[in-house]
Amino acid sequence: MVNPASAGEPVENGAARSARPIDLVHLARQCLGDEELEREVLALFDTTIANYLTRLERSTTGEELVMSLHAIRGASAGVGAFALAELAQAAERDLREGQLPDPELIQDVTMAIEEVRSYISGVIGVSE
């Protein structure tokens, strides 16, 4: 498993473990314990989620918002960024139910993306 301590968090602290923006245990399982693959996946996710954020910010229709949020949700769940995935899912669900997007919820998604990217940078040294 990639080293969470490099992101400035104590490894033994259960509260810090659950507060991480990415579940590194989930990621390790997805990568079959291959630490180099974990780093590659996190680096790829960092680039991908930055692109998805740009698409989200440039969305001008409900359909574009739904597509962007759906992509964010799926990618985030895959690497273990479950809080981000849940925020994106909530916003996507509202839109699919015909509700106007809550600007605060969209801002929460944006902030969660920034938090995840910062965490990845701390774990593997990705430059933003």
C-alpha positions as CSV (number, residue, x, y, z in Angstrom):
1,M,0.0,0.0,0.0
2,V,1.3,3.5,-0.8
3,N,2.6,5.3,2.3
4,P,-0.1,7.5,3.8
5,A,2.4,8.9,6.3
6,S,4.0,10.7,3.4
7,A,0.8,12.8,3.2
8,G,1.4,13.9,6.8
9,E,-1.1,11.6,8.5
10,P,-0.3,9.1,11.3
11,V,-0.8,5.6,10.0
12,E,-2.0,4.2,13.4
13,N,-4.7,6.8,14.0
14,G,-8.1,5.3,13.1
15,A,-9.8,8.7,12.9
16,A,-7.2,10.0,10.5
17,R,-7.5,6.8,8.5
18,S,-11.2,7.2,8.0
19,A,-10.8,10.9,7.3
20,R,-8.5,10.4,4.3
21,P,-10.0,11.5,1.0
22,I,-8.9,8.2,-0.6
23,D,-9.3,4.7,1.0
24,L,-5.8,3.3,0.5
25,V,-6.9,-0.1,1.6
26,H,-9.5,-0.2,-1.2
27,L,-6.9,1.0,-3.7
28,A,-4.4,-1.6,-2.6
29,R,-7.1,-4.3,-3.1
30,Q,-7.9,-3.0,-6.5
31,C,-4.2,-3.0,-7.4
32,L,-3.7,-6.5,-5.9
33,G,-1.1,-5.0,-3.5
34,D,1.2,-3.7,-6.3
35,E,2.5,-0.4,-4.8
36,E,3.9,0.8,-8.1
37,L,0.5,0.2,-9.8
38,E,-1.2,2.1,-7.0
39,R,1.1,5.1,-7.6
40,E,0.4,4.9,-11.4
41,V,-3.4,4.7,-10.8
42,L,-3.3,7.7,-8.4
43,A,-1.3,9.7,-10.9
44,L,-3.7,8.8,-13.7
45,F,-6.7,9.5,-11.5
46,D,-5.2,12.9,-10.6
47,T,-4.9,13.9,-14.3
48,T,-8.3,12.4,-15.1
49,I,-10.2,14.1,-12.2
50,A,-8.6,17.5,-13.2
51,N,-10.0,17.0,-16.7
52,Y,-13.4,16.0,-15.3
53,L,-13.4,19.1,-13.1
54,T,-12.7,21.3,-16.1
55,R,-15.6,19.6,-17.9
56,L,-17.9,20.1,-14.9
57,E,-17.0,23.8,-14.7
58,R,-17.6,24.3,-18.4
59,S,-21.0,22.4,-18.5
60,T,-23.8,24.6,-19.8
61,T,-26.6,22.1,-19.9
62,G,-28.2,19.7,-17.5
63,E,-27.1,16.8,-19.7
64,E,-23.5,17.9,-19.6
65,L,-23.6,18.3,-15.8
66,V,-25.0,14.8,-15.4
67,M,-22.4,13.3,-17.7
68,S,-19.6,15.1,-15.8
69,L,-20.9,14.2,-12.4
70,H,-21.4,10.6,-13.5
71,A,-17.8,10.4,-14.7
72,I,-16.5,11.9,-11.5
73,R,-18.6,9.5,-9.4
74,G,-17.3,6.4,-11.3
75,A,-13.7,7.4,-11.3
76,S,-13.7,8.4,-7.7
77,A,-15.4,5.2,-6.5
78,G,-12.8,3.1,-8.5
79,V,-9.8,4.5,-6.6
80,G,-11.6,4.7,-3.2
81,A,-12.4,8.5,-3.1
82,F,-15.8,7.5,-1.7
83,A,-16.8,10.9,-0.1
84,L,-16.2,12.6,-3.5
85,A,-18.1,9.8,-5.3
86,E,-21.1,10.3,-2.9
87,L,-21.2,14.0,-3.4
88,A,-21.1,13.6,-7.2
89,Q,-23.8,10.9,-7.0
90,A,-26.1,13.2,-4.9
91,A,-25.7,16.0,-7.4
92,E,-26.2,13.6,-10.3
93,R,-29.3,12.2,-8.7
94,D,-30.9,15.6,-8.2
95,L,-30.4,16.5,-11.8
96,R,-31.8,13.2,-13.0
97,E,-34.9,13.8,-10.9
98,G,-35.4,17.1,-12.6
99,Q,-34.2,19.3,-9.8
100,L,-32.0,22.3,-10.5
101,P,-28.4,21.7,-9.5
102,D,-27.7,23.0,-6.0
103,P,-24.8,25.4,-6.5
104,E,-23.5,24.6,-3.0
105,L,-23.4,20.9,-3.7
106,I,-21.5,21.5,-7.0
107,Q,-19.1,23.7,-5.0
108,D,-18.7,20.8,-2.5
109,V,-17.8,18.5,-5.4
110,T,-15.2,21.0,-6.6
111,M,-13.7,21.4,-3.1
112,A,-13.6,17.6,-2.6
113,I,-11.8,17.2,-5.9
114,E,-9.2,19.8,-4.8
115,E,-8.8,17.9,-1.5
116,V,-8.3,14.6,-3.2
117,R,-5.8,16.1,-5.6
118,S,-3.9,17.6,-2.7
119,Y,-3.9,14.3,-0.9
120,I,-2.6,12.5,-4.0
121,S,0.2,15.1,-4.3
122,G,1.2,14.4,-0.7
123,V,1.2,10.7,-1.2
124,I,3.0,10.4,-4.5
125,G,4.4,13.8,-5.1
126,V,2.2,14.8,-8.1
127,S,2.6,18.4,-9.1
128,E,-0.6,20.3,-9.8
